[in-house]
Amino acid sequence: MVSAVADLRQPHRLARYLEATASTFHKFYDVCRVLPLGDEEPNDLHRARLLLVEATRTVFVTGLGLLGVSAPERM
């Protein structure tokens, strides 16, 4: 994505990509429980979902940084 945006000199494509990613992530987070409840032990599914959350965070921090927008630490 970043290469295409740079080659085409169309930063709006990166903004649209981040918007689509945010929408998809919101749907995931609304449906899937990421953290265990109460005394429930974390399992492989929880760990995989946490990795997905961290990867998505990295995409947003990087993408927003390339656009010159700062990302909040928490919302």
Number of C-alpha atoms within 10 A of each C-alpha: 10 13 8 12 14 12 9 10 10 12 14 11 16 19 16 11 13 17 13 12 15 15 11 12 15 12 11 14 12 10 9 11 13 19 15 13 9 6 6 8 9 12 10 8 13 16 14 12 17 15 13 14 16 12 12 16 15 12 14 18 17 15 20 16 12 14 13 9 11 13 14 7 7 4 4
